[in-house]
Amino acid sequence: MTDNPDEARHSFPITQWSLVQRAGREDIDGKNALAILLRHYLPALLSHLVIRQGIDTHRANDLLQGFLTAKVLEQRLILKADQERGRFRTFLLTALDRYVIDEIRRSRAGIRAADQPHVDVDNLTELPAQSCGPDRTFDVAWARQVLADAERRMRMECRRMNRGDLWAVFEGRVLRPAMDGTEPVEYDKLIREFGFRSPVEASNAMISSKRMFARCLRAVVAEYAGDEAQTEAEIRDLYQILSGARAG
């Protein structure tokens, strides 16, 4: 689990419910589906605890690990998610917040967890949704996690193809300026470093790198979004979330 919540500061509103349903099973397919869900949600959940709830990072990691073990794995929380009762992320955040409140109260009272009465997770599904929806920190954390997964996929593809120039152009001209607010690397520098024969050739590499990243992003989203239409919807939501974060 990451120790730096700032690396994952963003998220996604639509979840493919067939994936959630599969994640509740105990077979290999269910375990794989659960792994996909957790990979996309864990950084956002950690950011929620640290940034939104103001919990120390190490304590937040401990609480999140306890939540995964006690609620998600042992009590099979995912089985309690119901599409008719609202968004999966609202359900997940509510369950996590309830767990954290219980753990903090238990810690303050000096009472061991083993001495506490069992809490039926069915009760969690009856909680009303938050009036303003899941907090913005969680949304942005999830979206940035998806982008980070796409970045890693693109770096691997560039390495496999021996096209470090494509990655360098994309990172220097698009990625770092968008994520860090730095100035785009000048084409003259890229031409000197990677031996492009002209600014046109460097510009063509820029176009190719953008297309490659778009493919990688789509592949990451398609892992959990299901069909093509839902993949498109997820990508639109991703850009809306990130656009809103930049405007804020």
N, C-alpha and C positions, 0 to 999 in steps of 0.2 A: 504494500500500500504506500502511495507517495507521501512524503513528509512535507511537500510544498503545495498547498492548495492553490496558490496563485498560478501554477502551471495549468490548472484545469478550471478556469473561471466561467464556463458557460454550458447550455442544454437544449432540449427538444420537446415539443408538446405532444406529438402524436406517437403512440407506440403500437406496433403491430401486435394485436391481441392474440393472434395464433402463436406467436413466439412466446408470449406470457403463458399461454395455456400449455405449450410444450415444456416450458421451464418448470412447471409444477409436477412433471412426471419424474419417476425415479430411474428410468432406463438411460441408456447412453445418449440418445437424442435429447432427452430432458436435461441431462447434465450439460450437454453442449449448448443448448438454448439458454440455460441459466448462466453459463460462463459468458455468453455474448451480452446478456442483459447487464450482468455485474460489471463487465469491462466498460460499458458505456455509462453506467450510473455511478460507480464508486467515486470517481474524482469529483463529480457534482455533489454527491452526498457529503463528502469531506469538506468541500468548500462551504456548503450550507452550514455545517456545524461550526467551522472556524470563523467564517466571515459574517454569516447571518446571526448565529447564536453566540459568537464571541468566546468559544471554547478553545483552550490551548490545543495546539496541533497534536501533541503527543497524547493528550487526554482524548481528543476527538478520534484519533486513530484507534485507541483502545475501545472507545464506545462503539465505533463503527464495526470493529471486529467482533465485539460482543453481540451487536445487533445481528450480524450475519450468521453467527453461530447459533444464538438462542432463538431468533425469530425466523430467519430465512431458511436455515438448514434443519434445525431440530423441530420447530413448529410448522415448517413448510408454509411460510407466510404467503408465498406466491399463489397457492391454491385458493386463498381467500380473496384475491383480486377479482372484481366483477366489472365488466365493461358497462353494465347498465347503471352502475353507481358512480361513474365518473372516471376521470383520467387515471391511468396507472401511476403516473408520477405523483399525483396528489395522494393516492393511497400509500405509496411508498414513503413519502415525506411525513405523512401523518403517523404512520407506524414507527418511523425512526424517532420523531419528536416525542411520542408517547414513551418509547423505550428509554430515551435519554432522561426524560423527566423522572421516570421510575427509578433509574439507576442513580441519579443525583439525590433524590429523596432517600433512597436506601443508604447511600454513602453518608449522607448527613446524619441519618439516624443511627449509623453504626451497626446496622443489621445485615447479616450475611444473606446473600441471594438465596441460599438454600432454605432459609427460614421463611421466605415469602410465599404467600399462596399463589397458585398457578393462575395466570391471566389468560383467558380464552381470546385468541386473536380474532375470533368471529366478531367481537365487540368493536374492533377497529373499523370494520366495514360500515358500521352504523354512524360513524362520526360525520358531521356535516363538512362539506368541502370548505376550504378557506375562502372567505368572501372576495379576496383580491386574487385568488389563484396562487399557485406555487410561486415562491419569491424569485425575483429576477436573477439573483446570484446563481441559483440552481440551473435556470435556463441557460445562462451564458456559459456556465461551467461545462454543461453537457455539449453544447455546440463547439466549444474549443477542444473538447476531448475528441469529437468526431474529426475536426480539422487535424489534430495531432496524429490521429490514426492514419489519415490520408497522407500526411507529410511523410510518415515512416514508410508507408507503402510506396510512395513515389521515390524516396531515397533508395530503397532496395531495388526498385526497377531500374533506376538510373545506374546503380552500381552493377547490376547484372548485365546491362547493355553497354557498360563502359562509356556512359554518357554523363560524366561529371559536369560537362559544360551546361547541359540542360538544367541540372539541379542548381548550379551556381547562378545561372541567369534568373531562374524562377525565385530563388531565395533572395538574391540581391535586388531584383527589380520589383517583386510582388510581395513575397512572404514577409520579410523583415519590415518593409515600410508599413504593411498593413497591420502587423502584430505589435511592432515596437515603435512605430512612428518615425523611423529613421528615413533619411533621404535615399531614394533609389540609387543603386550603383550606376555610375556613368557607363554608357556603352563603350566609350574609348578604353576604359579600364578592362572591361570584359574582353574586348577585341585583343588587347595586348596579352592578357593572361591566358586566353584559350585559343588564340590563333585564328579567330574569325577573319575571313579575307576582306570583309566589308561590313559597314553598318547594316546593310540589307541582310546579310547572312546572320548577323547577331539578332536582328529583329525577327527573322524566321525562326531562330532557335527559341526566342521568347514565345512566339505563337505555339510552337510545338510543346514547350514546357507547360503552357496553360492548358492545352488539350490533355496532356498526360495527367496533370493534377485533377482535372475534371473527371477523367476516367477513374482515377484512384478514389476520389471522393465518392463517386457513384457506387463503386464497388464496396466501400466501407458501409455506406448507408444501406445498400441492398442486402447486407448480411442480416439485418434485423427488420427491414421495412417490408419484405415480402415481394409483392409484384411491382411492375413498372410504375403504375399509377401512384402507388403509395410511396415508392422511392422518390418520384417527382415531388409529391406533397411534402415529404420530409426535407428535401433539399430547399424548397421554397421557404419552409418554416425556419430552416437553419439560417438562411440569408436575412430573413426578417428579424430574427433574434440578434444577429450580429450587427445589422444596420441600426437597430434600436439601441444597442449597447454603445455604438460609436456616437450616436446622436446625444445619448445621455452623458 
